[in-house]
Amino acid sequence: MNIIDLHCDALLKIWESKGALSFRNGEELDTNLERLKKGKVKIQCFAIFIPPEIKAEEQFQAALDQVDYFHTKVLEKNPDMKQIKDWDSIYSLEPNEIGAILTLEGVDCIGNDVHKLRILYQLGVRSVGLTWNFANLAADGVGEPRGAGLTSFGKEIIALNNTYKSFTDVSHLAEKGFWEVMELADYPIASHSNAKAICPHRRNLTDEQALALFQKNGLIHVVYHPLFTSSTGQAKITDLLRHIEHFCSLGGVKQIGLGSDFDGIDKYIVGLEDASKHQNLINELLKYYSEDDVKGFAGRNFLQHLPR
């Protein structure tokens, strides 16, 4: 069953290696091409993420460097990888091809300059998360004790996301900002978040947040990180299924997807250690859900909620 994975950090690892890692088969990459194919991944989103310790004046160049590695290491050396820059081109992928979508995890790298964001749209970014865990000029992340909402700049970014038919990603966003996104965003999404009712981690979503996303026609993509899956910090696939079942109980069966966070995590759910293992999750889901529902979770729900 083909997979659409809304979040991985392979570009960060390739950038940190200064391009030394092989996207085709580098063992250090959870989402290398061989593993994507084995896991039947049809579309993989690649996050642009700049570590917070990078100096502010160097961050946009670092983002451009990651885009350059996306082209030179992911696309040019692997003809089976095809960039998706407009949503309709998803449907022109050949059977042997994997679609690749750029996303932005935190807008720190653009400073206060929307022109830089427009450049990233033009380069193919199709989902924008305002924050990582900390505060920036757009909003507070879940790790900022202040817990403030959006700035006027953050609201301007959401308006641009709407104009450019791009998702506004609420994963990592402080709750006050989340509710403002719900008012303003045409295409809200949680690209890699689980249910706080099952695992009370600050990165997870409350039932009220999940319901708001579902009512807004948004999506929640569950994340494969044990720390966000089980209160013990260790997890099996059945633990992840509890989050899916909880979101289903809130009415989200047609709005649930997958967002592994591979290459951004250093602990793994047993049986989901890299992209080659996605089908282990599919096989477990098929024990409890109809094939139609599981196809939805695997990717069809995402396709039915593309920005238009």
Residue pairs with C-beta under 8 A, 6 or more apart in sequence:
1 40
1 279
1 282
1 294
1 295
1 298
2 40
2 41
2 42
2 298
2 299
3 39
3 40
3 41
3 42
3 43
3 258
3 278
3 282
3 298
3 299
4 41
4 42
4 43
4 257
4 258
4 298
4 299
4 302
4 303
5 31
5 41
5 43
5 44
5 45
5 258
5 259
5 260
5 262
5 275
5 278
6 45
6 103
6 127
6 189
6 191
6 192
6 221
6 257
6 258
6 259
6 302
7 45
7 47
7 103
7 105
7 171
7 191
7 192
7 221
7 223
7 259
7 260
7 261
7 264
8 30
8 31
8 44
8 45
8 46
8 47
8 260
8 261
8 262
8 263
8 264
8 275
9 47
9 49
9 105
9 261
9 262
9 263
9 264
10 23
10 29
10 30
10 31
10 32
10 46
10 74
10 262
10 263
11 46
11 47
11 48
11 49
11 66
11 69
11 70
11 74
12 47
12 49
12 51
12 66
12 263
12 264
13 21
13 28
13 29
13 263
14 21
14 23
14 29
14 66
14 69
14 73
14 74
15 62
15 65
15 66
15 69
17 28
19 69
19 72
19 73
21 28
21 29
21 73
22 29
22 32
22 73
23 29
23 32
23 33
23 73
23 74
23 77
23 78
23 81
24 32
24 33
24 34
24 77
24 78
25 32
25 33
25 34
26 32
29 35
29 263
30 260
30 262
30 263
30 273
30 274
30 275
31 41
31 44
31 260
31 262
31 263
31 274
31 275
32 275
33 78
33 80
33 81
33 98
34 276
35 274
35 275
35 276
36 44
36 98
36 275
36 276
37 80
37 98
38 275
38 276
39 274
39 275
39 276
39 277
39 278
39 279
40 278
40 279
41 98
41 275
41 278
42 93
42 98
42 99
42 299
43 84
43 90
43 93
43 98
43 99
43 100
43 101
43 299
44 98
44 99
44 100
44 101
44 275
45 100
45 101
45 102
45 103
45 127
45 191
45 259
46 70
46 74
46 100
46 101
46 102
46 103
47 103
47 104
47 105
47 264
48 63
48 66
48 67
48 102
48 103
48 104
48 105
48 109
48 120
48 125
49 66
49 105
49 106
49 132
49 264
50 59
50 62
50 63
50 66
50 106
50 108
50 109
52 108
52 132
52 134
54 62
56 108
56 111
59 108
59 109
59 111
60 109
60 110
60 111
60 116
62 109
63 104
63 109
63 120
67 102
67 120
67 123
67 124
70 83
70 100
70 102
74 81
74 100
75 81
75 82
75 83
75 100
80 96
80 97
80 98
81 97
81 98
81 100
82 89
82 93
82 97
82 98
82 99
82 100
83 99
83 100
83 101
83 102
83 124
84 90
84 99
84 100
84 101
84 124
84 126
85 124
85 126
87 126
87 165
87 306
87 307
87 308
89 99
90 99
90 303
90 306
93 99
101 124
101 126
101 127
102 120
102 123
102 124
102 125
102 126
103 125
103 126
103 127
103 128
103 129
103 167
103 169
103 191
104 120
104 125
104 127
104 128
104 129
105 129
105 132
105 169
105 172
106 129
106 130
106 131
106 132
106 136
106 141
106 172
107 117
107 128
107 129
107 130
107 131
107 136
107 137
107 138
107 157
108 132
108 136
108 137
109 116
110 116
110 117
110 120
111 137
112 137
112 153
114 156
114 157
114 160
117 128
117 157
117 160
118 160
121 160
121 164
121 166
125 166
126 165
126 166
126 167
127 166
127 167
127 168
127 169
127 189
127 191
128 157
128 161
128 166
128 167
128 168
128 169
129 168
129 169
129 170
129 171
129 172
129 173
129 191
130 136
130 138
130 139
130 150
130 154
130 157
130 158
130 168
130 169
130 173
130 177
130 181
131 138
131 139
131 140
131 141
131 172
131 173
131 174
131 177
132 141
132 172
133 141
133 142
133 143
133 144
133 172
134 140
134 141
134 143
134 144
135 141
135 144
135 146
135 148
137 151
137 153
137 154
138 150
138 151
138 153
138 154
138 157
139 148
139 149
139 150
139 151
139 154
139 173
139 174
139 177
140 146
140 147
140 148
140 149
140 173
140 174
140 176
140 177
141 172
141 173
141 174
142 172
142 173
142 174
142 175
142 202
142 203
143 202
144 174
147 174
147 175
147 176
148 174
148 176
148 177
149 174
149 176
149 177
149 179
149 180
150 158
150 177
150 180
150 181
150 184
154 177
154 180
155 180
155 184
158 168
158 181
158 184
158 185
159 184
160 166
161 167
161 168
161 185
161 186
161 187
162 184
162 185
162 186
162 187
165 187
165 307
165 308
166 187
166 307
167 187
167 188
167 189
167 191
167 307
168 181
168 184
168 185
168 187
168 188
168 189
169 189
169 190
169 191
170 177
170 178
170 181
170 188
170 189
170 190
170 193
170 209
170 213
171 190
171 191
171 192
171 193
171 203
171 223
171 259
172 203
173 181
175 206
175 209
178 209
178 212
179 212
181 188
182 188
182 212
182 213
182 216
185 216
186 307
187 218
187 307
188 213
188 216
188 218
189 213
189 218
189 219
189 220
189 221
190 205
190 213
190 218
190 219
190 220
190 221
190 259
191 221
191 259
192 221
192 222
192 223
192 225
192 259
192 260
192 261
193 203
193 204
193 205
193 220
193 221
193 222
193 223
193 228
193 259
194 201
194 203
194 204
194 205
194 222
194 223
194 228
194 229
194 240
194 243
195 204
195 205
195 207
195 210
195 242
195 243
195 246
195 247
196 204
196 205
196 206
196 207
197 206
197 207
197 246
198 204
198 229
198 242
198 243
198 246
199 228
199 229
199 230
199 231
199 243
200 231
201 227
201 228
203 223
203 228
204 228
205 213
205 220
207 250
210 220
210 247
210 250
210 252
211 250
211 251
212 218
213 219
213 220
213 252
213 255
214 220
214 250
214 251
214 252
214 255
217 255
217 305
218 255
218 305
219 255
219 256
219 257
219 301
219 302
219 305
220 247
220 252
220 255
220 256
220 257
221 256
221 257
221 258
221 259
221 302
222 240
222 243
222 244
222 247
222 256
222 257
222 258
222 259
223 229
223 259
223 260
223 261
224 240
224 258
224 260
224 261
224 262
224 265
224 268
224 269
224 272
225 261
225 265
225 267
225 269
226 233
226 234
226 235
226 267
226 268
226 269
227 233
227 267
229 235
229 239
229 240
229 243
229 269
230 239
233 267
234 267
234 270
235 269
235 270
236 269
236 270
236 271
237 269
237 270
237 271
237 272
237 280
237 281
237 284
238 284
239 269
240 269
240 272
240 281
241 284
241 285
241 288
244 256
244 285
244 297
245 288
247 253
247 255
247 256
248 256
253 293
253 296
254 296
254 301
254 304
255 301
255 305
256 296
256 297
256 301
257 297
257 298
257 299
257 301
257 302
258 278
258 281
258 297
258 298
258 299
260 272
260 275
260 278
262 274
262 275
268 274
271 277
271 280
271 281
271 284
272 278
272 280
272 281
282 294
282 298
285 293
285 294
285 297
286 294
289 297
